[in-house]
Amino acid sequence: MCGRYSLAKKSVEVTVGTHHVRRQGTARYNIAPTQRAPVIRRNAQGLVIDDLRWGLVPEWSRDESIGFSLINARSETLADKPAFRTAFRSRRCLIVADGFYEWQVLGRSKQPWRFARTDSDFLLFAGLWESWSSPNKATPLESFSVITTAPNSVVAPIHDRMPACLDREAAALWLEPSSPLELLQTLLRPSPDTGWSAYRVNPIVGQARIDDPRCIEVLPEQPSLF
């Protein structure tokens, strides 16, 4: 799964197909489930960047608590799972990031690692979004889920899943309403092995309340006692 990611750049500026989207925001070093984060999606005017809550709440849900278990959607089952199949057909989005975290199991402890592009370019995770109406709130809750796929050779030693990262051409197809679902399914594959950096980070990234540059800093090597 993908349970944390970062967007440490204040200015989001991305070209998807013939569309150029841009927005000034706040640097985010530790984006966690239930928090709001920027996604790119299509409306009547074109592509826009909106802040949605991480953790998909399908329109048929009784309450929003289901979002805690739907932060990720497995690429292999999008067309079949009731929670995702409608959004897969008509509510696709891109989650903007510049890195993501996974945890390496070391005995009884876990060591977080950060994965990012060596060229520091933005990452575009394939995602789904939903709008859910609560009887107690006037404004619908808009939420999203990150789609995951099998890992590439960089991520595989640490975790068995990674976000489905799309290049600019694939991202344009993902947001195109007329794209066949069979074609979209082929886009959700492991990223190429080249162009990635992977390094250990401070375990404080596991605390959702901590959102500062320490989360993305390289963890210094510990001196050996022997």
Rosetta blueprint (number, residue, H / E / L):
1 M L
2 C L
3 G L
4 R L
5 Y E
6 S E
7 L E
8 A L
9 K L
10 K L
11 S E
12 V E
13 E E
14 V E
15 T E
16 V E
17 G L
18 T L
19 H E
20 H E
21 V E
22 R E
23 R E
24 Q E
25 G L
26 T L
27 A L
28 R E
29 Y E
30 N E
31 I E
32 A L
33 P L
34 T L
35 Q L
36 R E
37 A E
38 P E
39 V E
40 I E
41 R E
42 R E
43 N E
44 A L
45 Q L
46 G E
47 L E
48 V E
49 I E
50 D E
51 D E
52 L E
53 R E
54 W E
55 G L
56 L L
57 V L
58 P L
59 E L
60 W L
61 S L
62 R L
63 D L
64 E H
65 S H
66 I H
67 G H
68 F H
69 S H
70 L L
71 I L
72 N E
73 A E
74 R E
75 S H
76 E H
77 T H
78 L L
79 A L
80 D L
81 K L
82 P L
83 A L
84 F L
85 R H
86 T H
87 A H
88 F H
89 R H
90 S H
91 R L
92 R E
93 C E
94 L E
95 I E
96 V E
97 A E
98 D L
99 G E
100 F E
101 Y E
102 E E
103 W E
104 Q E
105 V E
106 L E
107 G L
108 R L
109 S E
110 K E
111 Q E
112 P E
113 W E
114 R E
115 F E
116 A E
117 R E
118 T L
119 D L
120 S L
121 D L
122 F L
123 L E
124 L E
125 F E
126 A E
127 G E
128 L E
129 W E
130 E E
131 S E
132 W E
133 S L
134 S L
135 P L
136 N L
137 K L
138 A L
139 T L
140 P L
141 L E
142 E E
143 S E
144 F E
145 S E
146 V E
147 I E
148 T E
149 T E
150 A L
151 P L
152 N L
153 S L
154 V L
155 V L
156 A L
157 P L
158 I L
159 H L
160 D L
161 R L
162 M E
163 P E
164 A L
165 C E
166 L L
167 D L
168 R H
169 E H
170 A H
171 A H
172 A H
173 L H
174 W H
175 L H
176 E L
177 P L
178 S L
179 S L
180 P L
181 L H
182 E H
183 L H
184 L H
185 Q H
186 T H
187 L H
188 L L
189 R L
190 P L
191 S L
192 P L
193 D L
194 T L
195 G L
196 W E
197 S E
198 A E
199 Y E
200 R E
201 V L
202 N L
203 P H
204 I H
205 V H
206 G H
207 Q L
208 A L
209 R L
210 I L
211 D L
212 D L
213 P H
214 R H
215 C H
216 I H
217 E L
218 V L
219 L L
220 P L
221 E L
222 Q L
223 P L
224 S L
225 L L
226 F L
